[in-house]
Amino acid sequence: MKPSRLEILEEQLSKILNLKNDFIFSVPWIQPTKIDSEIIDKEYKFIINFDLISFIYVFFKSFFEITISICKLFISLFKIKKKKYTNSDIIILSHLISHKHFGIKKDFYYGHLQEELENKGYICKKYLISHIATKKINSNNLLNILPKIDNIKLELKIIWKLFKLLIFCFKKIPYMISIKTKISVIIIFFLKIFSYKTQSSIRIGFQINEIIEKSNSKYIFITFEGHCYEKMISLLKNNQKIFSYQNTPLSINQFSLKFYSHNTLPDVIFCKNNIYKDYLIKNIKIRTIVLDLGDLNFNLNKCKVNNTRSKSILLIPEGTLTEVKIMIKFLLKNANNLSSYTFNIRFHPIFPEKLIKKFELQLVDKKNVFFSRNTKSEDLINNSYVIFRGSSLIFEAIINGLIPIYLEKGLNNNLLNIFDLRCNQINIDEPIEELYLNNLTSDPKKTSMIENSFYKADYNKIIDEL
């Protein structure tokens, strides 16, 4: 049987990932956190079937990424601001995805974790990886945000690690060729070693290591999503204990979760439920402590169910441009055909408002398409169907009685697969018909199963590990 594109890609990249050097796990290109058909076409097409144009594109893109690394090193010469650290028992590393999150106690990823730990007598300090522009951020808030360019001393430490990795890999070229690693893969991998993305993953590892050393911290909380910087934090720690919380729902396309060394794993992984715990242990074969914690952000948003089915469809794309484009493409193809239906697209909080407005202009002639600014509860009450791919909002939608429809395109990204739940499915290249929608029904057993799979976190399980 002919191997799939994903199998070919995994077979080639794993040849490099299996080399005995933990700093290989700092290179994002060989372990994307999530893989889909568009990413394969854009970044890895030349690996599947050698395509010169694809290879040249990635080759020159890699040089551009190296140029950014060099610029960051130069800018670091002017970074002389001294850092101040206060003693803390626990460091929490979270993410800043909106200016609205400043001054709010509840963390977007960890909920009330910091508050709960402080109530138990632990001194906690939270640091943030920023995903937004920092120019408009108050200077006091910047103190808790990890800089994307650090002082020259730290930046040179990063470059030195990358040179050592390069030398190691040069020595391994004969071996890589002997195990049939494609020359094109080796060339791009060597360039990606000096990408600013690789530089960033090691930088975060060093920054967190410095923070926990200077603040005498014994524990650190990070997310568990398979990012390279997460692996570098575990690798570069000393005797501190790393707790990793699985905030994002797991899917079969989280490529990087398959690749860890002993030293890049956290000490404990806290999962949202037993289903995810079993998946990590049995399918991914994670070799560390994996505990069923519950949901740190649990808030059963069970709205008043409207028993009268409406002709309203909620679309819930993930917060990436690729996934939003898939939903927009679906609307362009089907909005006119289903003129008696209304389509409400609800964007992920991380998705930029300026891009939302751009897509609004693109669909301005579709009178039955609405870009939701409603509350989550309002959207769950006012729609009867939900079209989804990888958004975690699907779970709340099902609990609230919406009929789930998976939008198929390329590699399967259905979050319900891990729960072993069958789901209505439509292909983006085929028109959806009104008769099909009329025949769909909600499944009470499915609703009950999902509802019972998500529950409030048991903080005692965390305390027991401290």
Phi and psi in degrees as a GROMACS rama.xvg file:
@    title "Ramachandran Plot"
@    xaxis  label "Phi"
@    yaxis  label "Psi"
@TYPE xy
-67.7604  130.114  LYS-2
-66.829  148.24  PRO-3
-73.8364  168.861  SER-4
-61.0088  -40.632  ARG-5
-65.4468  -38.7484  LEU-6
-65.6977  -40.1562  GLU-7
-63.8607  -44.5812  ILE-8
-62.5484  -47.5817  LEU-9
-63.0655  -39.8993  GLU-10
-62.6097  -39.3791  GLU-11
-73.8338  -47.7471  GLN-12
-68.2473  -32.9909  LEU-13
-66.9265  -24.6866  SER-14
-62.1144  -35.5008  LYS-15
-81.5217  -43.3148  ILE-16
-62.9958  -24.2606  LEU-17
-85.6638  -0.0791448  ASN-18
-66.6607  145.976  LEU-19
-83.7543  69.963  LYS-20
-151.224  114.956  ASN-21
-64.51  -24.1101  ASP-22
-74.4733  -8.20378  PHE-23
-60.6294  -29.5164  ILE-24
-73.3361  1.3863  PHE-25
-87.0932  -9.50156  SER-26
-94.1165  105.716  VAL-27
-63.2531  -31.0214  PRO-28
-60.6741  -33.9235  TRP-29
-89.9533  1.8604  ILE-30
-149.868  65.549  GLN-31
-58.1956  139.725  PRO-32
-63.2221  -33.6495  THR-33
-142.008  140.431  LYS-34
-120.303  137.117  ILE-35
-144.018  177.105  ASP-36
-62.0194  -38.5264  SER-37
-67.6269  -40.1425  GLU-38
-64.4479  -41.4297  ILE-39
-60.5551  -45.8153  ILE-40
-64.206  -34.6772  ASP-41
-83.3968  -40.1082  LYS-42
-110.177  -24.0139  GLU-43
-131.203  10.3432  TYR-44
-57.6656  -37.8947  LYS-45
-67.5292  -17.613  PHE-46
-78.4258  -37.9269  ILE-47
-67.6561  -59.2087  ILE-48
-135.969  119.869  ASN-49
-56.5616  124.699  PHE-50
-129.093  115.907  ASP-51
-61.3965  -42.0306  LEU-52
-63.1958  -44.1432  ILE-53
-62.3146  -43.1012  SER-54
-63.5874  -44.9488  PHE-55
-62.4973  -40.6035  ILE-56
-58.7186  -50.3117  TYR-57
-67.7151  -35.225  VAL-58
-60.4954  -51.6987  PHE-59
-74.2311  -30.572  PHE-60
-62.8651  -38.3845  LYS-61
-65.114  -38.8091  SER-62
-64.4397  -38.3565  PHE-63
-62.1358  -41.3458  PHE-64
-64.9661  -34.5705  GLU-65
-66.7689  -38.4996  ILE-66
-60.2558  -40.3788  THR-67
-63.6486  -40.2205  ILE-68
-59.1888  -43.5982  SER-69
-64.1275  -42.0538  ILE-70
-62.1668  -40.5471  CYS-71
-64.934  -38.8912  LYS-72
-62.9662  -41.9905  LEU-73
-64.3728  -45.1794  PHE-74
-62.6925  -31.4905  ILE-75
-62.8167  -19.4694  SER-76
-59.9719  -26.1021  LEU-77
-101.261  3.78965  PHE-78
-90.1978  96.088  LYS-79
-119.758  5.24527  ILE-80
-65.4758  129.483  LYS-81
-77.4171  144.25  LYS-82
-97.7616  145.209  LYS-83
-116.566  133.191  LYS-84
-125.224  142.268  TYR-85
-113.418  148.6  THR-86
-61.1204  137.917  ASN-87
-152.944  150.19  SER-88
-79.8818  -38.4356  ASP-89
-131.577  132.734  ILE-90
-103.994  132.254  ILE-91
-113.972  120.123  ILE-92
-102.033  112.92  LEU-93
-120.141  -166.171  SER-94
-129.14  141.361  HIS-95
-102.92  110.58  LEU-96
-115.766  -1.88689  ILE-97
-159.119  144.787  SER-98
-63.5254  -22.2753  HIS-99
-67.2645  -17.4212  LYS-100
-81.8018  -9.73904  HIS-101
-69.5533  136.028  PHE-102
81.7456  0.489924  GLY-103
-99.9548  127.918  ILE-104
-66.9599  -41.1368  LYS-105
-74.0981  121.689  LYS-106
-81.2606  143.429  ASP-107
-61.1224  -30.912  PHE-108
-101.922  -41.263  TYR-109
-106.401  3.08013  TYR-110
59.2536  -127.424  GLY-111
-99.8929  26.4763  HIS-112
-55.4569  -49.2959  LEU-113
-60.2454  -43.9393  GLN-114
-62.5632  -42.7995  GLU-115
-63.7747  -42.5219  GLU-116
-68.0569  -39.105  LEU-117
-66.5102  -33.5439  GLU-118
-65.7566  -22.8045  ASN-119
-88.4517  1.23711  LYS-120
98.4704  3.64525  GLY-121
-87.6233  141.864  TYR-122
-90.6429  120.085  ILE-123
-117.184  147.439  CYS-124
-135.493  129.786  LYS-125
-104.945  134.425  LYS-126
-119.956  154.793  TYR-127
-126.149  141.338  LEU-128
-96.5636  119.746  ILE-129
-86.1876  136.125  SER-130
-116.942  16.0969  HIS-131
-130.139  167.005  ILE-132
-65.9127  134.201  ALA-133
-96.1157  -0.566465  THR-134
-62.9808  -34.8929  LYS-135
-92.6771  3.47799  LYS-136
-82.9707  134.301  ILE-137
-54.7481  138.346  ASN-138
-59.7315  -30.3077  SER-139
-66.5797  -36.6804  ASN-140
-72.4165  -26.2931  ASN-141
-63.3137  -22.8078  LEU-142
-62.1306  -27.6364  LEU-143
-97.5054  3.19773  ASN-144
-101.343  128.812  ILE-145
-67.5995  124.525  LEU-146
-66.9558  142.383  PRO-147
-82.9968  -10.5437  LYS-148
-134.629  123.652  ILE-149
-105.745  -170.389  ASP-150
-68.6305  162.317  ASN-151
-61.5269  -35.0442  ILE-152
-61.4373  -46.7927  LYS-153
-68.8878  -39.8877  LEU-154
-64.9045  -35.6389  GLU-155
-69.2511  -33.5746  LEU-156
-61.5424  -38.9335  LYS-157
-64.1613  -49.3741  ILE-158
-60.5906  -38.334  ILE-159
-64.1208  -41.2801  TRP-160
-62.5019  -39.7588  LYS-161
-68.2675  -38.7053  LEU-162
-64.6732  -40.7074  PHE-163
-63.3131  -39.16  LYS-164
-65.3574  -40.9589  LEU-165
-61.4358  -45.6174  LEU-166
-61.1953  -44.5529  ILE-167
-57.5179  -45.9153  PHE-168
-69.8486  -33.8734  CYS-169
-59.1675  -42.3537  PHE-170
-65.5236  -22.831  LYS-171
-92.9969  1.92398  LYS-172
-56.899  -49.0246  ILE-173
-57.3019  -39.8573  PRO-174
-66.4002  -44.0179  TYR-175
-61.2391  -39.8406  MET-176
-67.3277  -37.8681  ILE-177
-65.536  -27.9194  SER-178
-96.9203  17.4498  ILE-179
67.489  37.5843  LYS-180
-76.5411  129.758  THR-181
-65.4005  139.818  LYS-182
-58.0582  -39.6419  ILE-183
-61.5688  -37.1304  SER-184
-67.6792  -42.2233  VAL-185
-62.7681  -43.6797  ILE-186
-61.1593  -49.9199  ILE-187
-65.9699  -38.7612  ILE-188
-59.4945  -43.295  PHE-189
-60.5677  -39.3281  PHE-190
-69.1069  -39.9001  LEU-191
-67.3358  -19.489  LYS-192
-56.6121  -35.896  ILE-193
-101.667  15.7995  PHE-194
-65.5492  149.216  SER-195
-63.2402  -21.9034  TYR-196
-72.014  -39.7522  LYS-197
-66.1635  -43.202  THR-198
-55.7222  -41.9667  GLN-199
-65.614  -40.8352  SER-200
-65.3267  -39.4526  SER-201
-73.1137  -36.586  ILE-202
-57.7576  -47.9017  ARG-203
-61.9231  -38.9735  ILE-204
-59.7933  -45.8656  GLY-205
-66.9443  -40.8541  PHE-206
-61.9749  -45.5237  GLN-207
-67.2578  -37.6506  ILE-208
-60.6836  -41.886  ASN-209
-66.1851  -41.3018  GLU-210
-62.6709  -47.3369  ILE-211
-70.2536  -29.6833  ILE-212
-71.815  -46.7918  GLU-213
-73.8966  -24.7155  LYS-214
-100.423  5.42136  SER-215
56.0825  37.0385  ASN-216
-80.7872  148.231  SER-217
-106.046  -20.0412  LYS-218
-136.768  151.219  TYR-219
-141.639  137.414  ILE-220
-103.147  129.654  PHE-221
-132.573  169.404  ILE-222
-80.8477  162.994  THR-223
-120.136  92.3006  PHE-224
-131.017  -1.08835  GLU-225
89.1061  8.56653  GLY-226
-66.6046  149.612  HIS-227
-62.5949  -37.6738  CYS-228
-65.1689  -31.9475  TYR-229
-62.0395  -41.8351  GLU-230
-67.9305  -36.2091  LYS-231
-70.3089  -33.8887  MET-232
-61.2547  -44.5356  ILE-233
-65.62  -39.0006  SER-234
-67.8668  -41.4796  LEU-235
-90.6542  -2.59139  LEU-236
-68.7241  164.852  LYS-237
-102.672  -99.717  ASN-238
-105.363  8.07855  ASN-239
-73.2423  158.107  GLN-240
-101.598  127.467  LYS-241
-100.469  121.266  ILE-242
-105.261  133.07  PHE-243
-122.12  126.378  SER-244
-107.106  126.58  TYR-245
-82.735  91.4078  GLN-246
-84.7053  -45.3047  ASN-247
-76.969  135.3  THR-248
-57.3639  140.64  PRO-249
-77.8027  146.962  LEU-250
-140.618  161.414  SER-251
-69.7411  -11.6544  ILE-252
-97.9418  11.0702  ASN-253
-82.6217  83.5366  GLN-254
-57.6292  -45.8583  PHE-255
-69.3574  -18.4748  SER-256
-66.4755  -18.0553  LEU-257
-79.1723  -10.729  LYS-258
-125.062  104.571  PHE-259
-140.921  148.813  TYR-260
-101.261  170.969  SER-261
-57.6083  -39.2085  HIS-262
-80.4192  -14.0715  ASN-263
-100.208  0.611252  THR-264
-85.4872  145.677  LEU-265
-70.7283  167.166  PRO-266
-72.7276  -37.5481  ASP-267
-139.649  136.062  VAL-268
-110.738  122.926  ILE-269
-98.1584  121.522  PHE-270
-102.237  160.833  CYS-271
-74.0434  -26.9013  LYS-272
-162.065  175.955  ASN-273
-68.8416  -27.7577  ASN-274
-64.0851  -46.5158  ILE-275
-67.5596  -38.2398  TYR-276
-59.159  -49.4318  LYS-277
-63.6034  -35.9596  ASP-278
-63.8765  -44.5378  TYR-279
-64.7954  -39.6605  LEU-280
-76.34  -46.106  ILE-281
-86.6759  -41.3905  LYS-282
-90.9131  -46.329  ASN-283
-86.2879  -20.066  ILE-284
59.6063  45.7582  LYS-285
-64.6757  130.3  ILE-286
-109.469  67.0657  ARG-287
-155.393  -178.354  THR-288
-72.4781  124.202  ILE-289
-122.013  120.416  VAL-290
-121.384  144.646  LEU-291
-83.0987  107.118  ASP-292
-96.8886  -41.944  LEU-293
107.723  -175.898  GLY-294
-98.2519  116.811  ASP-295
-66.9834  -20.895  LEU-296
-109.132  24.1529  ASN-297
-60.7766  127.786  PHE-298
-155.97  91.6109  ASN-299
-63.3926  99.2863  LEU-300
-89.4746  68.4558  ASN-301
-92.8332  107.115  LYS-302
-87.243  171.824  CYS-303
-69.513  118.391  LYS-304
-77.2654  131.439  VAL-305
-91.1585  111.29  ASN-306
-71.7611  -16.833  ASN-307
-85.1919  118.889  THR-308
-71.6062  128.252  ARG-309
-99.6216  163.123  SER-310
-93.7231  54.4506  LYS-311
-123.994  132.636  SER-312
-120.926  125.604  ILE-313
-95.9689  130.19  LEU-314
-109.866  131.283  LEU-315
-128.14  80.8449  ILE-316
-71.1207  158.371  PRO-317
-71.4426  177.228  GLU-318
-86.8771  24.3075  GLY-319
-110.576  151.713  THR-320
-61.9269  -38.9597  LEU-321
-58.0997  -47.7754  THR-322
-70.3452  -36.1083  GLU-323
-64.4215  -41.4424  VAL-324
-60.6527  -35.8299  LYS-325
-62.6662  -44.6718  ILE-326
-66.7232  -39.9686  MET-327
-64.0152  -41.0529  ILE-328
-60.1569  -41.546  LYS-329
-60.9479  -44.1463  PHE-330
-63.8652  -42.0679  LEU-331
-60.8857  -32.406  LEU-332
-83.417  -30.8791  LYS-333
-116.658  -15.0793  ASN-334
-59.4441  -42.4067  ALA-335
-71.2946  -36.9941  ASN-336
-65.9126  -31.621  ASN-337
-112.168  59.1123  LEU-338
-67.0252  -20.873  SER-339
-82.6513  -6.63411  SER-340
-102.873  150.411  TYR-341
-106.922  141.595  THR-342
-114.561  124.896  PHE-343
-118.021  114.882  ASN-344
-100.518  124.132  ILE-345
-110.386  120.55  ARG-346
-88.9744  151.502  PHE-347
-65.4166  144.679  HIS-348
-55.9406  -26.9857  PRO-349
-79.7178  -13.2077  ILE-350
-76.8954  131.21  PHE-351
-63.786  136.309  PRO-352
-62.4936  -34.8702  GLU-353
-65.7563  -31.9209  LYS-354
-75.1089  -33.5044  LEU-355
-60.1114  -44.9783  ILE-356
-63.8652  -34.5775  LYS-357
-63.7617  -43.3478  LYS-358
-70.9294  -30.6919  PHE-359
-60.5952  -41.7704  GLU-360
-65.3973  -35.37  LEU-361
-65.8073  -28.6052  GLN-362
-112.9  19.7002  LEU-363
-62.0702  -26.8196  VAL-364
-84.2122  -7.10724  ASP-365
-89.5577  97.6018  LYS-366
-71.8042  -13.4975  LYS-367
-104.455  14.3613  ASN-368
-111.091  127.667  VAL-369
-127.608  137.96  PHE-370
-97.0759  106.734  PHE-371
-69.5046  131.91  SER-372
-118.479  15.8472  ARG-373
-73.2035  169.046  ASN-374
-71.787  162.944  THR-375
-60.1576  -42.6849  LYS-376
-60.1102  -42.833  SER-377
-61.7669  -41.629  GLU-378
-67.688  -34.9485  ASP-379
-72.479  -31.4449  LEU-380
-76.3492  -39.7761  ILE-381
-90.8079  3.34839  ASN-382
-125.036  151.092  ASN-383
-108.461  -21.1502  SER-384
-122.548  155.672  TYR-385
-137.733  126.191  VAL-386
-102.557  126.986  ILE-387
-141.38  168.437  PHE-388
-137.666  -77.4139  ARG-389
-120.812  15.7701  GLY-390
-83.9123  134.37  SER-391
-69.845  -14.0513  SER-392
-63.4448  -16.931  LEU-393
-57.3876  -33.7572  ILE-394
-66.2207  -44.6195  PHE-395
-66.3603  -35.3141  GLU-396
-63.1282  -43.7389  ALA-397
-65.8675  -43.937  ILE-398
-58.6061  -31.8992  ILE-399
-92.1117  14.0196  ASN-400
88.4012  3.4343  GLY-401
-71.741  146.358  LEU-402
-85.3897  115.942  ILE-403
-79.4673  138.328  PRO-404
-133.125  117.044  ILE-405
-83.3192  129.97  TYR-406
-92.6653  110.603  LEU-407
-88.4829  129.127  GLU-408
-158.226  120.212  LYS-409
66.5603  -139.694  GLY-410
-65.1965  144.534  LEU-411
-68.7308  125.228  ASN-412
-120.134  18.6001  ASN-413
-71.2159  117.365  ASN-414
-69.3219  -16.6634  LEU-415
-81.4471  -11.4558  LEU-416
-60.7563  -41.6558  ASN-417
-64.874  -26.3502  ILE-418
-85.3168  0.312182  PHE-419
58.3135  41.6081  ASP-420
-110.449  127.644  LEU-421
-76.0675  152.878  ARG-422
-146.636  150.207  CYS-423
-59.8981  144.257  ASN-424
-143.668  136.293  GLN-425
-129.868  149.98  ILE-426
-98.2868  136.576  ASN-427
-63.4471  -23.2036  ILE-428
-87.7978  -2.6559  ASP-429
-115.696  135.319  GLU-430
-66.6891  142.845  PRO-431
-91.9625  136.318  ILE-432
-107.681  150.715  GLU-433
-63.2841  -35.8512  GLU-434
-60.9669  -38.0867  LEU-435
-62.1673  -45.4778  TYR-436
-65.1358  -39.4667  LEU-437
-63.5692  -28.4638  ASN-438
-87.2328  -6.29637  ASN-439
-79.5587  145.461  LEU-440
-135.101  156.457  THR-441
-79.9846  156.324  SER-442
-116.257  106.916  ASP-443
-58.2285  -35.2165  PRO-444
-65.0856  -41.3003  LYS-445
-64.9304  -42.3564  LYS-446
-60.8196  -45.4488  THR-447
-64.9545  -40.0333  SER-448
-63.9011  -44.1195  MET-449
-66.2699  -43.2793  ILE-450
-60.7775  -37.8708  GLU-451
-78.8857  -9.32164  ASN-452
-89.3163  -10.6433  SER-453
-125.032  128.739  PHE-454
-153.272  167.35  TYR-455
-64.5043  142.003  LYS-456
-65.2218  142.082  ALA-457
-95.6211  98.6354  ASP-458
-64.6233  -21.5338  TYR-459
-63.0667  -28.9782  ASN-460
-66.3269  -32.1263  LYS-461
-72.9474  -47.1604  ILE-462
-57.8996  -38.1034  ILE-463
-63.4252  -23.9822  ASP-464
-92.5182  -9.79281  GLU-465
